Amino acid sequence: MAIRPLRRIQTNWITDLPGAPVKHRDLARDLCKELGEYLDEQAVADVYRAYDYGARAHEGQTRRSGEEYITHPVSVARILAEMRLDSRSIMAAILHDVVEDTAITTQVLADEFGDDVAQLVDGVTKINQIEFDSREEAEAENFRKMLLAMSRDIRVILIKLGDRLHNMRTLDALAAEKRVRIASQTLDIFAPIANRLGMHRWSRELEDLSFKHIYPKRFDAITKALKRRKGNRRSVLKKLNAQIVSHLSDVGITARVEGREKNAWGIYRKMQRKHVAFEQVLDIQAFRIIVEDVDTCYRVLGRMHQLYKPIPGRFKDYIAIPKSNGYQSLHTTVFGTFGESLEVQIRTEEMHRIAEAGVASHWLYKSDEKTDVAPQDLARQWLLDLLDTQSNAGDPSEFLEHLKIDLFPDQVYVFTPDGEIKKLPLGATALDFAYAVHSDLGNRCVGARINQKQVPLHEVLKNGDHVEILTTRSARPSPSWLNYAITSKARAAIRGSLKNRRNREAIALGRQLLDRALKGVGHRRRLSSTQKVSLLETLNLEHWDELLSDIGFGKRPAMIVARQIYPADGEQGDEVDEFAVQSLAIRGAERLLITYGKCCHPIPGDPIIGFFSKGRGLVIHTTDCPNNSRYRKHPENSVHVHWSENLTGVFQVLLRLEIQNQPGVLAKAASIIAENDSNIVNVHLVERDGRNSQLNFSVEVRDRIHLAQIMRQLHNEDDIFRLYRVKG
């Protein structure tokens, strides 16, 4: 799809928007006006050019609410503009659905707006070209793609979060079931990602919007209770605020004091966790005390503990040990003068900016102030670690499990023997610690010392623990470790090690089974490279170990592989159905001659077994075929086989009908068979007495279901008093 580019606009971009439809001018004007507060004129003109392009690309498309589609990407752009993101990010936000929802390609966008904008758009575009087996698999692969793009450019996730935030704000237009599904995904993945990136403002809004759609009645009850409580406590909070400011002023500390109310989802989660009613949640309101520097933070902490009684065990120093998303602050909980607990957070201005905007603080605030914590660097390292962990994830559910574990916010802080701090999820064990240090250390561990005391690997870690891992060279991961390893890195490494070990064992077993099978067919020499390459090409495999692994795991019988290398030849044997010589109907029997025993006429859906017979290759019989007894005398020549999926073609089956000698009975039976899309190969009439006769029909069917359909209708005929399938 080609769209004529708009000429670059140099002046009057707020009052005069050439090319924009009248109904869109207010939308574009508001965006440009907001961008003009922090971008130069040329940058705003570039954004408008992207808007014009996007508006024409989405022309005629509408949202479920009935609004024109362009309103959504522009709204996403405005959300990012609030964070003061650069012009290239804003352009990508406006164009973020163009590749997914129109015929425009990523290359076309790159030619028009540059590679960086095109790559940002590609990073948030879902994978539509591949058909997935399930929604879970599609979701997992799209998250994988997004995480990879995020590791290259963190702006990808900012655009994706802005997109999800606007979708959540406008979710009411969708059906209830879809609202719940999208809200659940947001609560499980996107809100925790925003929190993990330190973007707490977006995280809280995403949580509350999700809560509203998943549990609407509970959300309404809590928000109403919050309004009532806020009204009743307004004067109390005002007095507390004045008391704190006055007390700090008396000792010469200048501070800004803000009140913060816990969001509805946070309150609900605490009610669930503590099993308490709303009235029993005491720390709904918190105070933030924002000062000039770190030294003043600790001075304020001392003054607060003089003014109010601290609650033991409720102090956390996130300045000395920042959270993994870069969050820094001192947290303490005290008893206020009005007989209630009060959470106090003490931080500098720079810490406050990072706490509110996380990775986006780089764009939101242009500050010369130095900070020991760069949220964007921490976020990039987290993404690289996560991608490294996900390389061991086998299936989609495993990948999503790892992702959700990594997004778990609560953490414990423990020390290595060298004094290095390791941050692990709450509930992590000594085994998780071992893998956090290094995968090789985890694979060789046998126990641990915590605070100089020897403990088992399943010991749960607590804040401040000093941990030393005990190892031996002979140790290796056990499947039981998955019962108490909780970090995604540990679980992925254990699964990867177990999988590699199983593969090695399967390859060794497969080699033994194949050697034995080759001896069984009279060939004792080693296979040549030419034979191996030829067989791999036939089976569409890349490596010989892959074939041996399949044999070891039981996916391919060794005898079938042996016969594929050395097909049987020579004598003629039992009579077989000539029409049934096929090479694709039986899984794992590629390049073998397949024949079907005329004694039992097997059809797809029948339980079957295969027997090697000289001159006929692999002969397929039903498992209840009367002739199987003579083959079972040589079990080394039998093999369990299965029908291939998605079979096409027809198979012969023999039906025997016992009928009353009435005019037209034969015609009725033939008509029923024809009406069911089957063909009669031959008919044999045997007259038993003057009143009854026996009819033998050889008919063609696709499978057992097709046969059952024919037999059911034949049974309904009054003149047919006995009907059965003939085997043997």
C-alpha positions, 0 to 999 in steps of 0.5 A: 500500500503506497501513501503519498508523503506529506511535505514537511511543515516548517511553520504554523503547525498549531493553527494551520494543519494542511492535509488534515480532514476537518474532523481530525484537526482538533485531535492533531492540534491538541497533540501538536500543542502538547508536543510544542511545550518540549520539542522543537518546531521541526520535530513537531512537524515530523510527528504531524507528518506521521499523523497524516500518514497514519490517518490516511492508512487507517481511513475507513477503520473504526474501533468497537466504540464506533470512533475512527481508528486514528483516535487510538494511536493519537491517544497513545501518542498523547500518553507518551507525550505526558512522559516527554518522550522523543519525537521518534517514539511519538511517531512510532506510537502514531504508526504502531498499528499500521503494519498490523492492521493495513497493507503497509509493510515495515520496509515501507515505514523505514523508507518513509520515516527511517529505520528507528521508527520502523523498528519501534513499530515492528517491536510492538507488532504482533506476529500474524504471519504464523498460525499457532496451535493455541492462543497461549502459544501465540501470546507467548511468541508475541511476548518473546518478540516484544522482549527481544525488541525491548532489549534493543530499545527500551522505548518499545515497551513504553509504546506497548504500555501506552497502547495497553493503557489506552485500550484499558481506558476504553475497554467498556466497548468490548463484550464482557468475556473479552474484557475479562480476558484482556484485563486478566492479561494486563493484571498478570503481565503488563501491570507487573512489567510497568512496576518492574520498570519503575513506572508506578503511576502507570502500573497502579492505573493498569491494576485498577482498570483491570480490577474494575473489569475482573471484579466490578462489584468489589471494585465499586465497593472499595472505591466508595469506601475510599471516598467515605474514608477520605472525607472523614480523614481529610482534617486528620491528614491535614493536621499530620501534614502540618505537624511533620512540616513544622517539626522538620522546620524547627531543626532547619530541614526544608522538605516537601510533604505529599500524601499518597493513597493506596490504589484500590487493587493494592487495598483489595490484595492486602485484604485478601492476603491478610484476611481482613476487612476494609476497615482493618487496613490501616496503612491506606494513606502514606506520607512522602517526605521529599528533601534535597540530598541523601544525608538529609533523608537519614536525618529526617528518618531520625526526626520521624522516629523522635516524633512518632513511635516506630513499629519494629520490623517495618523499616526498609532502606531502599537507598542503600540497597535499591530495588531491582527497578531502580526505586530508592527510598527510606520506608518506615511505619510509625504510630501517629498521634491519632492512634493509627499506623502511618507509612512514611517514605523519605527520598530525594527529588531525583529518587522521587522522579525515578519512583514515579516514572522509572525508565521514562524519567530519562525523558521526563526530567532533564536533570544534571543531578548524578544518581547511582541508579540508572533505571534504564540500565537496570531494565536492560540488564533485567531484559537480557537476563530474562531473554537468557533464561527464556532460551531454556523454556520449552513450551509456551506455558513454561515461557509464560510461567518464567515471565510471571515469576520474573515479574514478581515484585516482592524480594529478599536481599542476601549476601554472597561470601564476598559480600555481594548482594543478591536480590531474589523473589520472596520465598526463594531457596538456597537452590535459587541462590546457587543458580542466581550466582551461576548456572554451573554452581547450581548444577553442582550444588549439594547443600548450603551454609546460611549464617555459618549453619549447614542447611539443605538446598530447599531452605527458604532465604530471609533478608540479610542471610549470608549464603555459601553454596556447597558443591561436588563434581559428581553432583547433578540436577534432580527432577525433585529440585523443581519442587522447591526452585521458584526463580525462572532462572533456576527452573529453566536451568534445571529443566534444560539440564534434565532435558540434555541428560535425557537426550544423551541417555535416549541417544545412547539407548537408540544407538543400542536398539538400532544396532540390535535391529540391524543385526536382526535383519542380518547386517552387522557392518557399520553404516556408511555416511552415504546410508545415513545421509540418504535416510536423514533426507528421507525422514526430513531430519538434520542430524543422526543423533536426532534419529537415535534420540527418536528411537530411544524415546520410542518415537520411531521403532528401531526395526522400522528404521533398520528396514528403511536402511535395508528393505526386505526382498525375496519371497512372495507371501500372504495375499495382500490388498493391492489397492492398499499399498501406500507409503504415507499412511503409517507414521514412522514408516517412510521409505518402506513398502506398506501393505494391508492384510486382506484377511482383516482389511484394516482401516484408519481408526482400527488398532493395528500392528505391523509385521515384517514379511519378506517381499511385502515390506511391512504388513499391517493387520488389526490387533484382533486379526485371527492370523496374528498368532503365527506372526507372534511366534517371531516378536522381533519382526513385529512393531507397534504402528500408528495411523498418520494424521490427516489421512486421505484416500479410501480403504476396503472393508468387507460387510456381511448382511443377512437379509429377508428375500424381499424385492428391492432389498439389494437395491436399498442396501446399495442406495444407502452405501452410495448416499453415504459417499461410498463405493461398492467394489463387489457384491456376492450373494449366498442364498441360505434358504428360501426366505433368507439370504447372505450378502457380502459387500466389499465397500470403500470407506475413509475410516471407522467413523465413515464405516459406522455411519454406513452400518447405522443406516443399514441397521435401520432397514427392517429387511436387514436383520443381521449386519457385521464387519468380516475380519479373517 
